[in-house]
């Protein structure tokens, strides 16, 4: 049974292929087109999946799309009618696109697949699954659970914005749904927009800014009161009601009414290039705390109506790792599992899994140790020969080093303050780099956060970095002993420096300069870290490198950030890795067994001449 799952046309298009329930390959289209969050039909991702499975389109049993376009079109039409005559210009722009690409999706899918190869269109079987069912399936079926409460939270699918499923064996039963326009994801995105970040990509920036807010102070509490009294009514079961007079996403091109929000919060909408003031950080903290309150109430209600001690999470809001960390701390559930590609990209995988287990009624694997995601390493990989060809093509000096010598060399270089591009094995599926397309550095270095942000990533200086820690050592450094292989949980660093009495009065720049622990490069403003536990059985090469660094320094972790720069997707190919290496302040590039050092190259393009798109 070979099934291809597809997500497309909204954001983060992707493809995934499974065989008898086993994930063969999965990738986002952005990694091939180099357009961040690319929404276009994932022709390249599909071609990769077919190649990896060594099959052609005629060998597929079924192709599954991750939502139902007619239901989504119904919601859009009903929304425009409800808001009429407001939104007429938005209506005129949206409808032609729907008629051309989205409404008659069966034909569109068949035509797009035709670009890949000749196949029998009469034989092709197409299925469409509910958007939130795709999310739920993406989280539950790869998990080790045989029963679970499944909570999916995002902006909006067809009509649904939040759903609770009861999962048992291979069944998923929807128990409750919250419908558009009331949406936790859209509420968070509205604040993303108001604070000057891009909707559908800048939400993690908002989450990263929140810890610079002053918890419990008068302004932060005032903002929370406004949110809960004017914008959002929160009920005991976690459902919400959004006061639509303050929002514009239902009828226009913008998320909110700028003027009404300015009156509410006493500040103008922040522009992307504006400086970040304390009021911005406090507002970010306020909406983060409100979001956590909603998610916690939803989780408590999900447990009450399902009776399960296990929780699965998916949907874009499941990428809010601070909220996930709060859930874990509260021990509402015995175990929590989060789909690493929790957003729309993961919907492609979920659609395929839903077809396998529900439509074809295939049993769920009940003998899984952690999950069946293979560490999320299910993307393209490259050989030493392909990498050497790319180096020679670019006239670069390189060395070939065997694994043991390479690890000793790179661990020493990292300990000496070098920044290393690490390109090994299969590319990760999902938004996080997990040690195969990563930039690595020493977490003990007090200057490393600013160096990485400004000279390597070309992004805002406040952005935090995640630690990749040996799974066996996680509880020695952090206040948790739970696995977090996908960098989706935030926890506290154990040994923190005492904050000055006047820390709350510090500016953002001063807070950035104050070392919160002896691991300053990975310790955020509130003493937290978004951890990745590295397990030898899923990523031996990365585990071995960190272990070598541990033996040398007595520090069992490294800074791990994605191998890309602002506005660009994570690198996929050796050529893209080389381009990023040459155009940034990166010191060393490792690609499989090939090592390149910046100082040995005769042609290096200055990073200051590169122009990056806003992400």
C-alpha positions as CSV (number, residue, x, y, z in Angstrom):
1,X,0.0,0.0,0.0
2,X,1.8,3.1,-1.3
3,X,0.2,6.5,-0.5
4,X,1.3,10.0,-1.5
5,X,0.1,12.9,0.7
6,X,0.1,16.5,-0.5
7,X,-0.4,19.9,1.1
8,X,-0.5,23.1,-1.0
9,X,-1.9,26.5,-1.8
10,X,-2.0,28.2,1.6
11,X,1.5,28.1,3.1
12,X,4.3,25.5,3.6
13,X,3.3,23.2,0.7
14,X,4.8,19.7,1.1
15,X,4.7,16.1,0.0
16,X,5.1,12.8,1.9
17,X,5.0,9.2,0.8
18,X,4.3,6.1,3.0
19,X,4.5,2.4,2.2
20,X,2.5,0.1,4.4
21,X,2.3,2.8,6.9
22,X,6.1,3.4,7.0
23,X,7.3,6.9,6.2
24,X,9.6,6.7,3.1
25,X,10.2,10.4,2.4
26,X,8.8,13.8,3.2
27,X,9.8,17.4,2.4
28,X,8.6,20.9,2.0
29,X,8.5,22.6,-1.4
30,X,10.4,25.6,-0.1
31,X,13.6,23.6,0.2
32,X,13.6,23.0,-3.6
33,X,12.3,26.4,-4.9
34,X,14.1,28.4,-2.2
35,X,10.9,30.5,-1.6
36,X,10.3,30.5,2.1
37,X,7.0,29.0,3.1
38,X,6.3,28.3,-0.6
39,X,2.6,27.5,-1.0
40,X,2.7,26.4,-4.6
41,X,1.9,22.8,-5.7
42,X,4.8,20.7,-4.5
43,X,6.0,19.3,-7.8
44,X,9.6,19.2,-6.6
45,X,8.8,17.6,-3.3
46,X,6.6,15.0,-5.0
47,X,9.4,14.2,-7.5
48,X,11.8,13.7,-4.6
49,X,9.4,11.4,-2.7
50,X,8.7,9.3,-5.8
51,X,12.5,9.0,-6.5
52,X,13.2,8.1,-2.9
53,X,10.5,5.4,-3.0
54,X,11.8,4.2,-6.4
55,X,8.3,4.3,-7.9
56,X,6.3,6.1,-10.6
57,X,2.9,7.7,-10.2
58,X,1.1,4.7,-11.6
59,X,2.5,2.6,-8.7
60,X,0.6,4.7,-6.2
61,X,-2.5,3.3,-4.6
62,X,-3.9,6.7,-3.8
63,X,-3.0,10.4,-3.6
64,X,-4.5,12.3,-0.7
65,X,-4.9,16.1,-0.3
66,X,-4.8,17.5,3.2
67,X,-8.0,19.4,3.2
68,X,-11.4,19.8,1.5
69,X,-11.5,22.7,-0.9
70,X,-15.2,22.9,-1.3
71,X,-15.8,23.3,2.4
72,X,-13.1,25.9,2.6
73,X,-14.6,27.8,-0.3
74,X,-18.0,27.6,1.4
75,X,-16.5,29.3,4.5
76,X,-14.9,32.0,2.4
77,X,-18.1,32.8,0.6
78,X,-20.2,32.8,3.7
79,X,-17.7,35.0,5.4
80,X,-17.7,37.5,2.6
81,X,-21.6,37.5,2.6
82,X,-21.6,38.1,6.4
83,X,-19.3,41.1,6.1
84,X,-20.7,42.6,2.9
85,X,-20.3,45.2,1.6
86,X,-17.0,45.2,3.5
87,X,-14.3,43.1,1.9
88,X,-15.4,43.6,-1.7
89,X,-11.8,44.3,-2.9
90,X,-10.5,41.2,-1.1
91,X,-13.4,39.2,-2.6
92,X,-12.5,40.4,-6.1
93,X,-8.8,39.3,-5.6
94,X,-9.6,35.9,-4.0
95,X,-12.3,34.5,-6.2
96,X,-10.4,34.3,-9.5
97,X,-7.6,32.5,-7.7
98,X,-10.0,30.0,-6.2
99,X,-11.7,29.4,-9.6
100,X,-8.4,28.9,-11.4
101,X,-6.4,26.9,-8.8
102,X,-8.2,25.8,-5.7
103,X,-11.8,25.0,-6.4
104,X,-11.4,22.4,-9.1
105,X,-8.5,20.7,-7.3
106,X,-8.9,17.2,-8.8
107,X,-8.1,18.5,-12.3
108,X,-5.4,20.7,-10.9
109,X,-3.7,17.9,-9.1
110,X,-3.8,15.6,-12.2
111,X,-2.5,18.4,-14.4
112,X,0.4,19.2,-12.0
113,X,1.3,15.5,-11.7
114,X,1.3,15.3,-15.5
115,X,4.4,17.6,-15.4
116,X,6.4,14.9,-13.7
117,X,5.7,12.0,-16.0
118,X,3.1,10.4,-18.2
119,X,0.7,8.3,-16.2
120,X,-2.8,6.8,-16.4
121,X,-5.1,9.5,-15.1
122,X,-8.1,7.2,-15.1
123,X,-6.3,4.9,-12.7
124,X,-5.3,7.6,-10.3
125,X,-7.3,7.5,-7.1
126,X,-7.7,10.9,-5.3
127,X,-8.9,11.4,-1.7
128,X,-9.5,14.6,0.3
129,X,-9.3,14.6,4.1
130,X,-10.4,17.3,6.6
131,X,-7.7,19.8,7.4
132,X,-7.8,19.1,11.2
133,X,-8.0,15.4,10.7
134,X,-4.8,15.6,8.7
135,X,-3.2,17.4,11.6
136,X,-4.5,14.9,14.2
137,X,-3.4,12.0,12.1
138,X,0.1,13.5,11.7
139,X,0.5,13.5,15.4
140,X,-1.3,10.4,16.6
141,X,-0.3,7.7,14.1
142,X,3.5,8.3,14.3
143,X,3.3,8.3,18.2
144,X,3.9,5.4,20.4
145,X,0.4,5.7,22.0
146,X,-2.4,3.3,21.5
147,X,-4.8,5.8,23.0
148,X,-4.6,9.6,23.3
149,X,-6.4,12.9,23.5
150,X,-5.4,14.7,20.2
151,X,-5.5,18.5,20.3
152,X,-5.1,20.4,17.0
153,X,-4.8,24.2,17.1
154,X,-4.1,26.5,14.2
155,X,-5.4,29.6,12.3
156,X,-8.2,27.9,10.3
157,X,-8.7,24.8,8.2
158,X,-12.0,24.6,6.3
159,X,-14.1,26.0,9.2
160,X,-12.3,24.5,12.2
161,X,-9.7,26.4,14.1
162,X,-9.3,24.0,17.1
163,X,-10.3,20.4,17.5
164,X,-10.2,17.7,20.1
165,X,-10.1,14.0,19.0
166,X,-10.2,10.8,20.9
167,X,-7.7,8.4,19.5
168,X,-7.8,4.6,20.2
169,X,-6.0,1.9,18.2
170,X,-6.4,3.1,14.6
171,X,-9.5,5.3,15.1
172,X,-9.7,9.1,15.4
173,X,-13.1,10.4,16.6
174,X,-13.7,14.2,16.6
175,X,-15.4,15.2,19.9
176,X,-15.3,19.0,19.8
177,X,-14.4,21.8,17.4
178,X,-14.1,25.5,17.5
179,X,-15.0,27.3,14.3
180,X,-13.9,30.4,12.4
181,X,-13.6,33.4,13.0
182,X,-12.8,32.4,16.6
183,X,-9.2,31.2,16.5
184,X,-6.2,31.0,18.9
185,X,-3.9,30.9,15.9
186,X,-5.4,34.0,14.3
187,X,-5.4,35.8,17.6
188,X,-1.6,35.2,18.0
189,X,-1.0,36.1,14.4
190,X,-2.9,39.4,14.9
191,X,-0.3,40.3,17.6
192,X,2.5,39.1,15.3
193,X,1.3,41.7,12.8
194,X,0.8,44.5,15.3
195,X,4.3,44.0,16.7
196,X,5.9,44.4,13.2
197,X,6.5,40.7,12.3
198,X,5.2,38.9,9.2
199,X,2.1,36.7,9.7
200,X,2.5,33.0,9.1
201,X,6.3,33.2,9.6
202,X,7.0,35.7,12.4
203,X,5.1,34.1,15.2
204,X,8.2,32.5,16.5
205,X,9.8,35.9,16.7
206,X,6.9,37.1,18.9
207,X,7.4,34.0,21.1
208,X,11.1,34.9,21.3
209,X,10.5,38.5,22.2
210,X,8.1,37.7,25.0
211,X,10.7,36.7,27.7
212,X,12.1,40.3,27.4
213,X,8.8,41.5,28.8
214,X,8.5,42.1,32.5
215,X,6.3,39.5,34.1
216,X,3.7,40.7,36.6
217,X,4.4,44.4,36.2
218,X,1.7,46.9,35.8
219,X,1.9,47.5,32.1
220,X,2.0,43.7,31.2
221,X,-0.9,43.0,33.4
222,X,-2.8,46.0,31.9
223,X,-2.2,44.5,28.4
224,X,-3.5,41.1,29.5
225,X,-6.6,42.7,31.0
226,X,-7.3,44.5,27.7
227,X,-6.8,41.3,25.7
228,X,-9.2,39.3,27.9
229,X,-11.8,42.0,28.4
230,X,-11.9,43.7,24.9
231,X,-10.5,41.2,22.4
232,X,-10.9,37.7,23.6
233,X,-13.4,36.0,26.0
234,X,-11.9,32.7,27.3
235,X,-14.2,30.0,28.6
236,X,-13.4,27.3,31.1
237,X,-13.1,24.6,28.3
238,X,-10.5,26.7,26.5
239,X,-12.9,27.8,23.7
240,X,-12.7,31.5,22.9
241,X,-14.8,34.3,21.4
242,X,-13.0,37.0,19.5
243,X,-14.7,40.4,19.3
244,X,-14.7,40.9,15.5
245,X,-14.9,44.7,15.5
246,X,-11.2,44.7,16.3
247,X,-10.2,42.3,13.6
248,X,-10.1,42.5,9.8
249,X,-9.0,39.0,8.7
250,X,-12.5,38.0,7.9
251,X,-13.1,40.6,5.2
252,X,-9.9,42.4,4.3
253,X,-6.2,42.1,3.5
254,X,-5.0,42.9,7.1
255,X,-5.3,41.1,10.4
256,X,-6.6,43.9,12.4
257,X,-7.9,47.5,12.5
258,X,-4.7,49.4,13.2
259,X,-6.5,52.5,14.6
260,X,-8.6,50.5,17.0
261,X,-5.7,48.6,18.3
262,X,-3.7,51.8,18.7
263,X,-6.5,53.2,20.9
264,X,-6.7,49.9,22.9
265,X,-3.0,49.6,23.7
266,X,-1.9,53.2,23.5
267,X,0.8,52.6,20.9
268,X,1.0,52.6,17.2
269,X,1.6,49.4,15.1
270,X,5.3,48.7,15.2
271,X,6.9,48.8,11.7
272,X,9.5,46.0,10.8
273,X,12.4,48.4,11.0
274,X,11.3,50.2,14.2
275,X,13.3,49.8,17.4
276,X,11.8,47.4,20.0
277,X,10.8,49.2,23.1
278,X,9.8,47.7,26.5
279,X,6.2,48.2,25.7
280,X,6.6,45.9,22.7
281,X,8.2,43.2,24.8
282,X,5.5,43.5,27.5
283,X,2.7,43.2,24.9
284,X,4.5,40.1,23.5
285,X,4.6,38.6,26.9
286,X,1.0,39.4,27.6
287,X,-0.3,37.6,24.5
288,X,2.1,34.7,25.1
289,X,0.7,34.3,28.6
290,X,-2.9,34.5,27.4
291,X,-2.2,31.9,24.7
292,X,-0.7,29.6,27.3
293,X,-3.8,30.0,29.5
294,X,-6.0,29.0,26.5
295,X,-3.8,26.0,25.6
296,X,-3.8,24.8,29.2
297,X,-7.6,25.0,29.5
298,X,-8.0,23.2,26.2
299,X,-5.6,20.4,27.3
300,X,-7.4,20.0,30.7
301,X,-10.7,19.8,28.8
302,X,-9.3,17.3,26.3
303,X,-8.2,15.0,29.1
304,X,-11.6,15.3,30.8
305,X,-13.6,14.3,27.7
306,X,-11.3,11.6,26.4
307,X,-10.1,10.1,29.7
308,X,-6.6,9.5,28.2
309,X,-3.4,10.1,30.0
310,X,-1.6,10.8,26.7
311,X,-1.7,14.0,24.6
312,X,-0.8,14.5,20.9
313,X,-0.5,18.0,19.6
314,X,-0.5,19.4,16.0
315,X,-1.4,22.5,14.1
316,X,0.7,25.7,13.9
317,X,0.1,26.6,17.5
318,X,1.7,23.3,18.6
319,X,5.0,25.0,17.4
320,X,4.6,27.3,20.4
321,X,7.2,25.5,22.5
322,X,6.8,27.8,25.5
323,X,3.2,26.7,25.8
324,X,4.2,23.1,25.3
325,X,6.8,23.4,28.1
326,X,4.1,24.8,30.4
327,X,1.9,21.8,29.6
328,X,4.7,19.5,30.4
329,X,5.5,21.2,33.7
330,X,1.9,20.9,34.9
331,X,1.8,17.1,34.4
332,X,-1.8,17.2,33.1
333,X,-0.9,14.2,31.0
334,X,1.6,11.4,31.6
335,X,3.1,11.8,28.2
336,X,3.0,14.4,25.4
337,X,3.8,13.9,21.8
338,X,4.1,16.7,19.2
339,X,4.4,16.3,15.5
340,X,7.7,17.9,14.5
341,X,6.2,19.3,11.3
342,X,3.1,20.5,13.2
343,X,2.1,23.2,10.6
344,X,0.6,22.7,7.2
345,X,3.6,20.9,5.9
346,X,2.9,18.1,8.3
347,X,-0.7,18.0,6.9
348,X,0.7,16.1,3.8
349,X,2.0,13.3,6.0
350,X,-1.2,13.3,8.1
351,X,-3.3,13.0,5.0
352,X,-1.4,10.0,3.9
353,X,-1.5,8.4,7.4
354,X,-5.2,9.1,7.7
355,X,-5.9,7.3,4.4
356,X,-3.8,4.3,5.5
357,X,-5.3,3.9,8.9
358,X,-8.9,5.2,8.5
359,X,-9.9,4.8,4.8
360,X,-8.1,1.5,4.3
361,X,-8.6,0.5,8.0
362,X,-5.0,-0.6,8.6
363,X,-3.9,-1.2,12.2
364,X,-1.6,1.1,14.1
365,X,1.9,-0.1,15.1
366,X,1.7,-0.8,18.8
367,X,5.4,-1.7,19.3
368,X,6.9,1.8,18.9
369,X,9.6,3.0,21.3
370,X,9.1,6.7,20.8
371,X,7.7,7.4,17.3
372,X,8.0,6.4,13.7
373,X,9.3,9.8,12.4
374,X,12.9,8.5,12.2
375,X,14.0,11.6,14.0
376,X,12.3,13.6,11.2
377,X,15.3,12.8,9.0
378,X,13.3,11.8,5.9
379,X,14.5,14.4,3.3
380,X,17.2,14.4,0.6
381,X,20.8,13.3,1.3
382,X,24.0,13.6,-0.7
383,X,27.1,11.5,-1.1
384,X,30.8,12.5,-0.6
385,X,31.2,12.3,-4.3
386,X,28.4,14.7,-5.0
387,X,29.8,17.1,-2.4
388,X,33.3,17.0,-3.8
389,X,31.9,17.8,-7.2
390,X,30.2,20.9,-5.8
391,X,33.5,21.9,-4.1
392,X,35.5,21.5,-7.3
393,X,32.9,23.4,-9.3
394,X,33.2,26.3,-6.9
395,X,37.1,26.0,-6.9
396,X,37.2,25.5,-3.1
397,X,39.9,24.0,-1.0
398,X,38.7,21.0,1.0
399,X,39.9,18.0,3.1
400,X,38.4,14.6,3.4
401,X,38.4,13.4,7.0
402,X,37.2,10.1,8.5
403,X,34.5,10.3,11.1
404,X,36.6,9.9,14.3
405,X,39.2,12.4,13.2
406,X,36.6,14.8,11.9
407,X,34.7,14.8,15.2
408,X,37.9,15.5,17.2
409,X,38.8,18.3,14.8
410,X,35.4,20.0,14.8
411,X,34.9,19.6,18.6
412,X,38.3,21.4,19.1
413,X,37.4,24.1,16.6
414,X,34.0,24.7,18.3
415,X,35.7,24.9,21.7
416,X,38.0,27.5,20.2
417,X,35.0,29.7,19.3
418,X,34.6,28.7,15.6
419,X,31.1,28.6,14.0
420,X,30.5,25.4,12.0
421,X,28.0,24.6,9.3
422,X,27.0,21.0,9.7
423,X,25.5,19.2,6.7
424,X,25.1,15.5,7.1
425,X,22.6,12.8,6.4
426,X,19.0,13.3,5.4
427,X,17.4,16.7,5.6
428,X,14.9,17.3,8.3
429,X,11.1,17.5,7.7
430,X,9.6,20.4,9.5
431,X,10.7,23.9,10.5
432,X,13.6,22.9,12.8
433,X,17.1,22.0,12.0
434,X,17.9,18.9,14.1
435,X,21.6,18.3,13.4
436,X,21.6,17.5,9.7
437,X,21.3,21.0,8.3
438,X,22.5,23.0,11.3
439,X,24.9,25.8,12.3
440,X,26.8,24.8,15.5
441,X,28.6,26.8,18.1
442,X,29.9,26.8,21.7
443,X,27.1,27.6,24.2
444,X,29.6,28.8,26.8
445,X,30.7,31.7,24.7
446,X,29.1,35.0,26.0
447,X,29.5,36.7,22.6
448,X,28.1,33.8,20.5
449,X,24.4,34.8,20.5
450,X,25.1,38.3,19.0
451,X,27.7,36.9,16.6
452,X,25.4,34.3,15.3
453,X,22.4,36.7,15.0
454,X,24.3,39.6,13.4
455,X,27.1,38.0,11.4
456,X,25.8,34.6,10.5
457,X,22.0,34.7,10.4
458,X,21.6,38.5,9.7
459,X,18.6,38.7,12.0
460,X,17.3,40.5,15.0
461,X,19.8,40.5,18.0
462,X,17.1,39.4,20.5
463,X,16.5,36.1,18.9
464,X,17.4,33.1,21.1
465,X,19.3,29.9,20.2
466,X,18.5,26.4,21.1
467,X,20.8,23.8,22.7
468,X,21.3,20.3,21.3
469,X,22.1,18.2,24.4
470,X,23.0,14.6,24.8
471,X,19.8,12.8,25.8
472,X,21.6,11.1,28.6
473,X,22.7,14.4,30.1
474,X,19.6,16.5,29.8
475,X,18.7,16.4,33.5
476,X,22.1,17.6,34.6
477,X,21.7,20.9,32.7
478,X,18.0,21.5,32.5
479,X,15.0,21.1,34.8
480,X,13.5,18.1,32.9
481,X,14.3,14.5,32.3
482,X,11.9,14.2,29.4
483,X,12.9,13.6,25.8
484,X,12.5,16.5,23.4
485,X,14.0,15.3,20.1
486,X,12.3,17.9,17.9
487,X,13.1,21.1,19.8
488,X,9.5,21.7,20.7
489,X,9.7,22.0,24.5
490,X,11.0,25.0,26.5
491,X,12.4,24.3,30.0
492,X,14.5,26.2,32.5
493,X,18.3,26.0,32.8
494,X,19.2,24.7,36.2
495,X,22.2,26.8,37.3
496,X,21.2,30.4,36.6
497,X,22.9,33.6,37.6
498,X,21.1,35.9,40.1
499,X,19.4,38.8,38.4
500,X,20.3,42.3,39.5
501,X,17.6,43.9,41.6
502,X,16.9,46.5,38.9
503,X,16.8,43.9,36.0
504,X,13.2,44.9,35.1
505,X,14.4,48.4,34.3
506,X,17.1,47.1,31.9
507,X,16.7,48.0,28.2
508,X,16.5,45.2,25.6
509,X,20.2,45.7,24.8
510,X,21.2,45.5,28.5
511,X,19.2,42.3,29.0
512,X,20.9,40.8,26.0
513,X,24.3,41.7,27.5
514,X,23.6,40.1,30.9
515,X,24.6,36.5,31.1
516,X,21.8,34.5,32.6
517,X,23.9,31.4,33.2
518,X,27.3,29.9,32.4
519,X,25.7,28.8,29.1
520,X,24.8,32.4,27.9
521,X,24.5,31.5,24.2
522,X,21.5,29.2,24.8
523,X,19.9,30.8,28.0
524,X,17.0,33.1,27.2
525,X,16.1,36.3,29.0
526,X,13.8,34.4,31.4
527,X,16.3,31.6,32.1
528,X,14.7,29.2,29.7
529,X,16.0,27.2,26.7
530,X,14.2,25.4,23.8
531,X,15.9,22.1,24.1
532,X,16.7,19.3,21.6
533,X,17.6,16.0,23.1
534,X,20.0,14.1,20.8
535,X,19.6,10.4,20.8
536,X,22.3,8.1,19.4
537,X,19.8,5.6,17.9
538,X,18.3,8.3,15.7
539,X,21.3,10.5,14.9
540,X,24.6,8.9,15.7
541,X,26.8,11.3,13.8
542,X,25.4,14.3,15.7
543,X,25.5,12.5,19.0
544,X,29.1,11.5,18.4
545,X,30.1,15.1,17.7
546,X,28.4,16.5,20.8
547,X,29.9,13.6,22.9
548,X,33.4,14.5,21.6
549,X,32.8,18.1,22.6
550,X,31.6,16.9,26.0
551,X,34.7,14.8,26.5
552,X,36.9,17.8,25.7
553,X,35.0,20.5,27.6
554,X,32.7,18.8,30.1
555,X,29.8,20.5,28.4
556,X,27.3,18.0,26.9
557,X,25.6,20.4,24.5
558,X,26.1,22.7,21.5
559,X,24.2,25.7,20.1
560,X,22.1,24.4,17.2
561,X,20.5,26.8,14.8
562,X,19.1,26.2,11.3
563,X,21.5,26.3,8.4
564,X,20.1,29.3,6.6
565,X,20.0,33.1,6.8
566,X,17.1,35.5,7.3
567,X,14.5,35.2,4.6
568,X,15.7,32.0,3.1
569,X,14.7,28.3,3.8
570,X,17.1,25.9,5.4
571,X,19.6,24.6,2.9
572,X,18.9,21.4,1.1
573,X,21.9,20.8,-1.3
574,X,25.7,21.1,-1.0
575,X,25.6,24.1,-3.4
576,X,23.2,25.9,-1.1
577,X,25.4,25.1,1.9
578,X,28.5,26.4,0.1
579,X,26.7,29.6,-0.9
580,X,25.6,30.2,2.7
581,X,29.1,29.4,4.0
582,X,30.8,31.8,1.6
583,X,28.4,34.6,2.2
584,X,28.3,34.7,6.0
585,X,30.8,34.8,8.9
586,X,30.8,31.0,9.2
587,X,34.3,29.7,9.9
588,X,34.0,26.0,8.9
589,X,31.7,23.9,6.7
590,X,31.4,20.2,7.2
591,X,29.4,18.2,4.5
592,X,29.5,14.5,5.2
593,X,33.3,13.8,5.4
594,X,34.3,16.9,3.5
595,X,35.7,19.8,5.6
596,X,36.1,23.4,4.3
597,X,37.8,26.2,6.3
598,X,37.0,29.8,5.4
599,X,40.6,31.0,5.9
600,X,41.9,28.5,3.4
601,X,39.6,29.7,0.6
602,X,40.9,32.1,-2.0
603,X,37.4,33.4,-3.1
604,X,35.2,34.5,-0.3
605,X,32.2,36.8,-1.0
606,X,31.8,39.5,1.7
607,X,28.6,39.0,3.6
608,X,27.9,42.7,3.8
609,X,27.1,42.8,0.1
610,X,24.3,40.3,0.3
611,X,20.7,41.5,0.4
612,X,18.2,39.4,2.2
613,X,14.4,39.4,1.9
614,X,12.3,40.0,5.0
615,X,11.2,36.6,6.2
